[in-house]
Amino acid sequence: MSDITSRTHRFKMGETVNLKADKFHRGTPDGVYKVTRLMPAEGQDFQYRVKDNRDGRELVVRESELS
């Protein structure tokens, strides 16, 4: 795995992404979300603030949870 400082976020603001929730987001439905904010890395994974297209709820997720 490359050093996080030499990489950039994979997704852009406003982009529609698919979330595959992991053990940290129990109860969060998989589905389509919109990227509302690019956030700093947590370990070797960038973070994003995303908004649920169904109910408007926002949450912070790791890049590895998105496609």
Protein Blocks (a to p, Z undefined) as FASTA:
>chain_A
ZZfklpccfbdehiacdddddfklghiacdddddfbdcddehjaccdddddfklopacdd
dfklpZZ
